[in-house]
Amino acid sequence: MNAEIIVFIGYFVILLGVAMVFYFNGSNKNQKDYFLGGRSMGPWVTAMSAQASDMSAWLLMGLPGSILAFGFGQVWIGIGLMLGTAANWIFCAKRLRKFSEASNDSITLPQYLTNRFATSNKTLQVICAVIFLIAFTVYVASAFVAGSSVFTMLFPAINPSAAMLIFALIIVGYTFLGGFKAVCWTDFFQGMLMLLALLAIPIIVVLTGNIDTGLLSNVYEYTDADGTIVQCVFGQSFFGADWQDIVSGLVWGLGYFGMPHILVRFMSIEKPSMIRKSAVVAIVWVVLSIGGACLVAYFARMFVAEELLTVGAQKTVFIVMARKFFPPAIAGFLLAAIMAASVSTADSQLLVASSSFTADMYKPLIRKNAGDKETLLVGRIAVIVLAVVAYIIASSGGSGAQAIMNMVENAWGIFGSAFGPVVILSLFWRRFNYAGACAGVVAGAAMDIIWLFCFSATGIYELFPGFIAGGIAAAIVTLATKAPGEAVTAIYDRATAEEKE
């Protein structure tokens, strides 16, 4: 067993060790502890956990691979994500922390969108929870596929099914045992690992020299699985990208306002006053990380382009570059960053889906008088059940499974369209009411789906029309219906009052 494998395995041992600590120290006494960390998370952990749970293996595989093949026009999605991250932290984070506590101490986004309007009607809460369960289960299935793919690339001798099972068991193990605190603390270290890995490769390339920009203009070809010849031309510049690519890239940022696994981090921080520090940490992290991913692809075009592009293996660019420039022990550390990206996303999504079932469906509809021990147990069981369903989806063969995996790309759009406008209006509009919130969620999701299936040929990302439709529907229905009562406006006033230290 070489040093690369030893370091890689050591990473997973540490993950499980963290979960065991939180399980045996009794920190998860109730569902608020298990799903929200008891609102006790510090600014650094909150920031790093939010960003690590946001950026999956796409950051280390998909983005640099796309830039390697087609040029810097692909960076516009990264620009959109940077802007969306900054706007979400600056405008929504502090308010959501205060509003969620003022709204009967809500611990999930669906619960917040119900309690914010002081209603006993659970329709919106259940609708949101159903969307969460479906979309997040598919998300987790996608993470299982990505994780097993990395395993098999690093260790070719491992059977893909066995690799996926190992990856799934690790995620389920420490999510089941540790809950939100374990997920956040492991995400903190995984976020640091991802950042160090993405910066290490460009730095070592610059230090070693031998940079030849003339290689950027080379054209490479490969034949994909459908027999189509793909040309990898680096000629597309940052400012020379198609307008559809630029608009779609920037629109991606709108999705942040409706991402449950990120918004729940805002709700978990110990004090609203800590948000400012968290925002700085998060914004710096996302700029450095995406910048590092772009530089990895830029330098890879000079060193490994022919090796990868002629066989269509551009997504392995980070793995190949890490092994090329670092000894096995350090390479194993850097390669663990890819797994960190997959794990930090999958664990968060699994926990949010579990919390939605427990807090938004089981307790209000099935067992209204369920105590803390029962809801905590149900939450843990839900983690297992959701993971099993995700594993079945991920491991099933044929075009059906691939079609489901492709739908994951659109889940970001559905979340952003359905919840983004409603979350923003709930935080900034005192007149906003429950009917408007219901209309916004339904209209946003419906327009997103309609645009995806009927107008995708326009090249405009469905999140854009979905977000606009959700916002307009929410506003029109709110103005056309009765203004919120005193109990609702009191929640708004309490949440927007000056913070008392």
C-alpha positions in Angstrom: 0.0 0.0 0.0 1.6 3.3 -1.1 1.6 6.6 0.7 -1.2 8.0 -1.6 -3.6 5.3 -0.5 -2.6 5.5 3.2 -3.3 9.3 3.3 -6.6 8.9 1.3 -7.9 6.2 3.7 -6.8 8.2 6.7 -9.1 11.0 5.5 -12.2 8.8 5.8 -11.1 7.5 9.2 -11.0 11.0 10.5 -14.5 11.7 9.1 -16.0 8.7 11.0 -14.0 9.7 14.1 -15.7 13.1 14.2 -19.1 11.6 13.9 -18.4 9.2 16.8 -17.3 12.1 19.0 -20.6 14.0 18.4 -22.7 10.8 18.9 -21.2 9.8 22.2 -20.8 13.3 23.8 -24.6 13.6 23.9 -24.8 16.9 21.9 -27.8 15.6 19.9 -30.6 15.7 22.5 -33.4 16.8 20.2 -34.3 17.5 16.6 -33.1 21.1 16.9 -29.7 19.8 17.9 -29.6 17.1 15.3 -30.9 19.2 12.3 -29.7 22.7 13.2 -26.9 22.2 15.7 -28.9 24.0 18.4 -28.2 27.3 16.7 -24.7 27.2 18.2 -22.4 27.3 15.1 -19.6 29.8 15.0 -18.9 32.2 12.1 -16.0 30.2 10.6 -17.8 26.9 10.7 -21.0 28.4 9.3 -19.2 30.0 6.4 -17.0 27.0 5.5 -19.9 24.5 5.9 -22.2 26.6 3.7 -19.6 26.8 0.9 -18.4 23.2 1.1 -22.0 21.9 1.0 -22.6 24.2 -2.0 -19.6 23.2 -4.1 -19.6 19.5 -5.0 -17.1 17.5 -7.1 -18.2 19.8 -9.9 -15.7 22.4 -8.6 -12.7 20.0 -9.0 -13.9 17.9 -11.9 -16.7 19.5 -14.0 -15.6 23.2 -14.1 -11.8 22.7 -14.7 -12.6 19.9 -17.2 -15.0 22.1 -19.1 -12.5 25.0 -19.2 -9.7 22.6 -20.3 -11.8 21.5 -23.2 -13.5 24.7 -24.4 -11.8 27.8 -22.9 -12.5 30.6 -20.5 -16.0 31.3 -21.8 -17.0 28.4 -19.4 -16.0 30.6 -16.4 -19.2 32.6 -16.6 -21.0 30.0 -14.5 -18.3 30.5 -11.8 -18.8 34.3 -12.0 -22.5 33.8 -11.5 -21.9 31.6 -8.5 -19.5 34.1 -7.0 -22.0 37.0 -7.3 -24.9 34.8 -6.1 -22.9 33.7 -3.0 -22.0 37.3 -2.1 -25.6 38.6 -2.6 -27.0 35.7 -0.5 -24.7 36.4 2.4 -24.9 40.2 2.3 -28.7 40.5 1.8 -30.3 37.4 3.2 -28.1 35.6 5.7 -28.6 37.9 8.8 -32.3 38.4 8.1 -33.0 34.8 7.7 -31.3 34.0 11.0 -33.4 36.5 12.8 -36.7 35.7 10.9 -36.4 32.0 11.4 -36.0 32.4 15.2 -38.8 35.0 15.3 -41.0 32.5 13.4 -41.5 30.1 16.2 -37.9 29.0 16.2 -38.2 27.3 12.8 -35.5 24.6 12.0 -36.3 23.9 8.3 -37.1 26.1 5.3 -40.6 24.7 4.8 -41.3 25.2 8.5 -40.1 28.8 8.3 -42.3 29.6 5.3 -45.3 28.4 7.2 -44.5 29.9 10.7 -43.5 33.2 9.1 -47.2 33.7 8.3 -48.5 32.5 11.7 -50.8 29.9 10.1 -51.8 26.4 11.1 -52.3 25.5 7.4 -49.6 23.0 6.5 -50.3 22.9 2.7 -47.2 24.9 1.8 -45.0 23.1 4.3 -45.9 19.7 2.9 -45.5 20.9 -0.8 -42.1 22.2 0.0 -41.1 19.0 1.9 -42.2 16.8 -1.0 -40.1 18.9 -3.4 -37.2 18.6 -1.0 -37.5 14.8 -0.7 -37.6 14.1 -4.4 -34.9 16.6 -5.5 -32.5 15.9 -2.7 -32.8 12.1 -3.0 -31.8 12.5 -6.6 -29.0 14.9 -5.6 -27.6 12.4 -3.1 -27.8 9.7 -5.8 -25.8 11.9 -8.1 -23.2 12.3 -5.3 -23.0 8.6 -4.9 -22.2 8.2 -8.6 -19.6 11.0 -8.5 -18.0 9.5 -5.4 -17.8 6.0 -6.8 -16.4 7.4 -10.0 -13.5 9.0 -8.1 -12.9 5.8 -6.1 -12.6 3.7 -9.3 -10.3 6.3 -11.0 -8.0 6.4 -8.0 -8.2 2.6 -7.3 -9.0 0.8 -10.6 -9.0 -2.6 -8.8 -12.1 -1.7 -6.9 -15.4 -2.8 -8.4 -17.7 0.2 -9.2 -20.6 -1.2 -7.2 -18.3 -1.9 -4.2 -16.9 1.6 -4.5 -20.4 3.2 -4.4 -21.4 1.1 -1.4 -18.3 2.1 0.5 -18.8 5.8 -0.3 -22.5 5.6 0.7 -21.8 3.8 4.0 -19.3 6.4 5.0 -21.7 9.3 4.3 -24.6 7.6 6.0 -22.5 6.5 8.9 -21.3 9.9 10.1 -24.5 11.7 9.1 -26.6 9.2 11.0 -24.4 9.4 14.1 -23.2 13.0 14.2 -26.1 15.0 12.8 -25.8 18.7 11.9 -22.8 19.5 14.1 -20.7 16.7 12.8 -21.7 17.6 9.2 -20.8 21.2 9.7 -17.4 20.5 11.4 -16.4 18.0 8.8 -17.5 20.4 6.1 -15.4 23.0 7.7 -12.2 20.9 7.3 -13.3 19.6 3.9 -13.8 23.2 2.7 -10.3 24.1 3.9 -9.0 20.9 2.1 -10.7 21.8 -1.1 -9.3 25.4 -1.0 -5.7 24.2 -0.3 -5.9 21.6 -3.0 -7.2 24.1 -5.7 -4.5 26.6 -4.8 -1.6 24.2 -4.4 -1.5 23.1 -8.0 -1.3 26.5 -9.6 1.2 27.7 -7.1 3.6 24.7 -7.7 3.2 25.1 -11.5 4.2 28.8 -11.3 7.2 28.0 -9.0 8.5 25.2 -11.3 8.2 27.4 -14.4 8.3 25.8 -17.9 5.0 27.5 -18.9 4.3 27.5 -22.6 1.2 29.6 -23.5 1.6 28.6 -27.2 0.1 25.2 -26.3 -3.3 26.9 -25.5 -4.1 27.2 -29.2 -3.8 23.5 -30.0 -7.0 21.7 -31.2 -7.8 18.2 -29.9 -10.5 15.8 -30.9 -12.1 12.7 -29.4 -15.1 10.5 -30.2 -17.8 10.4 -27.5 -20.0 7.5 -26.5 -22.5 8.4 -29.3 -19.9 8.4 -32.0 -19.8 12.2 -32.2 -16.5 13.8 -32.9 -15.9 16.5 -30.3 -13.4 19.3 -30.9 -11.7 20.8 -27.9 -10.7 24.3 -28.9 -9.4 26.7 -26.2 -10.2 29.6 -28.4 -13.3 30.7 -26.6 -12.2 33.7 -24.5 -13.8 35.0 -21.4 -15.4 38.0 -23.2 -15.9 36.0 -26.4 -18.5 33.6 -25.0 -21.9 33.4 -26.6 -24.5 35.7 -24.9 -26.6 32.7 -23.9 -23.6 31.3 -22.0 -23.0 34.6 -20.3 -26.6 35.1 -19.3 -27.1 31.5 -18.2 -23.9 31.7 -16.2 -24.9 34.8 -14.3 -28.4 33.6 -13.8 -27.0 30.6 -11.9 -26.4 32.9 -9.0 -30.1 33.5 -8.5 -30.4 29.9 -7.4 -28.7 30.6 -4.1 -31.7 32.4 -2.7 -33.6 29.2 -2.7 -31.0 26.6 -1.8 -32.2 24.8 1.4 -28.9 23.2 2.3 -27.2 26.6 2.2 -30.0 28.7 3.8 -30.2 26.3 6.7 -26.6 27.3 7.5 -27.7 30.9 8.0 -30.4 29.7 10.4 -27.8 27.7 12.5 -25.3 30.4 13.4 -25.1 31.3 17.1 -25.7 35.1 16.8 -26.9 37.3 13.9 -24.0 39.6 14.6 -21.6 36.8 13.5 -23.0 36.9 10.0 -20.6 39.7 8.8 -17.5 37.7 9.6 -19.0 34.6 8.1 -19.9 36.5 4.9 -16.3 37.7 4.5 -14.9 34.2 5.0 -17.4 32.6 2.5 -16.9 35.2 -0.2 -13.1 35.0 0.0 -13.4 31.2 -0.1 -15.6 31.1 -3.2 -13.4 33.6 -5.1 -10.2 31.8 -4.3 -11.6 28.3 -5.0 -13.2 29.1 -8.3 -10.1 31.1 -9.3 -8.0 28.1 -8.4 -10.1 25.7 -10.4 -9.8 28.0 -13.5 -6.0 28.2 -13.1 -5.8 24.4 -12.8 -7.5 24.1 -16.2 -5.4 26.9 -17.7 -2.1 25.2 -16.8 -3.4 21.7 -17.5 -3.9 22.8 -21.1 -0.2 23.2 -21.3 0.9 20.0 -19.6 -1.8 17.3 -20.0 -4.2 18.4 -22.7 -3.3 15.9 -25.3 -3.2 13.1 -22.8 -6.7 13.8 -21.6 -8.6 15.5 -24.4 -7.9 12.9 -27.1 -9.7 10.3 -25.0 -12.4 12.6 -23.5 -11.0 12.3 -20.0 -11.0 16.1 -19.2 -12.9 15.6 -15.9 -9.9 13.8 -14.5 -7.8 16.9 -14.9 -7.3 17.6 -11.2 -6.3 14.0 -10.5 -3.7 13.9 -13.3 -2.3 17.3 -12.3 -2.0 16.4 -8.6 -0.2 13.2 -9.5 2.1 15.0 -12.0 3.4 17.7 -9.7 3.3 16.2 -6.2 4.8 13.1 -4.5 2.3 10.3 -3.5 1.7 11.3 0.1 0.8 14.9 -0.8 -1.1 13.8 -3.9 -3.2 11.5 -1.7 -4.0 14.5 0.4 -5.0 16.6 -2.6 -7.1 13.8 -4.1 -9.0 13.5 -0.9 -10.3 17.0 -1.7 -12.3 15.5 -4.6 -14.0 13.1 -2.2 -14.4 16.0 0.3 -16.3 17.9 -2.4 -18.7 15.0 -3.0 -19.1 14.1 0.7 -19.7 17.7 1.9 -22.5 18.1 -0.6 -24.1 14.7 -0.1 -24.2 14.8 3.7 -25.8 18.2 3.8 -28.5 17.3 1.3 -29.2 14.0 3.1 -29.6 15.8 6.4 -31.9 18.5 4.9 -34.1 15.9 3.2 -34.3 14.0 6.5 -35.2 17.1 8.4 -37.9 18.0 5.9 -39.5 14.6 6.3 -39.3 14.6 10.1 -40.2 18.2 10.9 -42.4 19.0 7.9 -44.3 15.8 7.4 -43.9 13.2 10.2 -44.6 15.4 13.2 -47.3 17.7 11.8 -49.2 15.0 9.9 -48.4 11.6 11.3 -47.4 12.0 15.0 -48.3 15.4 16.2 -47.4 14.6 19.8 -44.1 12.9 19.0 -41.4 13.7 21.6 -37.8 14.6 21.1 -36.5 11.1 21.3 -39.0 9.8 18.8 -38.4 12.6 16.3 -34.6 12.2 16.7 -35.0 8.4 16.0 -37.2 9.0 13.0 -34.8 11.5 11.6 -31.9 9.0 11.8 -34.1 6.3 10.2 -35.0 8.7 7.5 -31.3 9.3 6.7 -30.9 5.5 6.2 -34.1 5.2 4.1 -33.3 8.2 1.9 -29.7 6.9 1.4 -31.0 3.4 0.4 -33.4 5.0 -2.2 -30.6 7.2 -3.5 -28.3 4.2 -3.7 -30.8 2.2 -5.7 -31.2 5.1 -8.1 -27.5 5.6 -8.5 -26.7 1.9 -8.9 -29.5 1.0 -11.4 -28.3 0.5 -14.9 -29.7 1.6 -18.2 -30.8 4.9 -19.7 -33.4 5.4 -17.1 -30.8 5.9 -14.4 -28.8 8.2 -16.6 -31.9 10.3 -17.3 -32.5 10.7 -13.6 -28.9 11.8 -13.2 -29.3 14.4 -15.9 -32.3 15.8 -14.1 -30.0 16.7 -11.2 -28.7 19.6 -13.3 -32.1 21.1 -13.3 -32.8 20.7 -9.5 -30.8 23.9 -8.9 -33.2 25.7 -11.2 -36.3 24.3 -9.5 -35.1 25.2 -6.0 -34.1 28.7 -7.1 -37.4 29.3 -9.0 -39.7 27.9 -6.4 -38.1 29.2 -3.2 -35.8 32.1 -4.2 -38.4 34.9 -4.8 -40.5 33.7 -1.8 -37.6 33.7 0.6 -36.5 37.2 -0.5 -40.1 38.6 -0.2 -40.6 37.0 3.2 -37.5 38.8 4.5 -38.1 42.3 3.0 -41.8 42.8 2.4 -44.0 43.4 5.5 -47.2 43.2 3.4 -46.3 39.7 2.0 -48.8 37.0 3.0 -49.3 33.3 3.0 -51.4 33.2 -0.2 -48.6 35.0 -2.0 -46.0 32.6 -0.7 -48.0 29.6 -1.9 -48.5 31.2 -5.4 -44.9 32.1 -5.7 -43.6 28.5 -4.9 -46.1 26.9 -7.3 -45.7 29.4 -10.1 -41.9 29.4 -9.9 -41.6 25.6 -10.0 -44.2 25.3 -12.8 -42.6 27.9 -15.0 -39.2 26.3 -14.5 -40.5 22.9 -15.6 -42.5 24.3 -18.5 -39.5 26.3 -19.8 -37.2 23.2 -19.4 -39.4 21.0 -21.6 -40.8 23.5 -24.0 -38.3 26.4 -24.5 -34.9 25.0 -23.6 -33.9 25.5 -27.3 -33.7 29.2 -26.6 -30.5 28.7 -24.7 -31.9 30.6 -21.7 -31.5 28.7 -18.4 -34.9 27.9 -17.0 -34.1 29.4 -13.6 -34.4 32.9 -15.1 -38.0 32.8 -16.3 -38.9 30.6 -13.3 -37.5 33.1 -10.9 -39.3 36.0 -12.6 -42.7 34.1 -12.7 -42.4 33.1 -9.1 -41.7 36.7 -8.0 -44.5 38.2 -10.1 -47.1 35.6 -9.0 -46.2 36.1 -5.3 -46.5 39.8 -5.6 -49.8 39.8 -7.6 -51.6 37.3 -5.3 -50.4 39.1 -2.2 -51.8 42.4 -3.4 -55.0 40.8 -4.5 -55.7 39.1 -1.2 -56.2 40.2 2.4 -53.3 41.9 4.1 -51.5 39.9 6.8 -52.9 40.1 10.3 -51.3 41.6 13.4 -49.6 38.3 14.3 -47.8 38.2 11.0 -46.7 41.8 11.0 -45.5 41.3 14.6 -43.1 38.6 13.4 -41.7 40.9 10.8 -41.3 43.8 13.2 -39.7 41.6 15.8 -37.2 40.1 13.3 -36.3 43.5 11.9 -35.9 45.2 15.2 -32.4 46.3 16.2 -30.4 43.3 17.5 -29.8 43.3 21.2 -26.3 42.0 22.2 
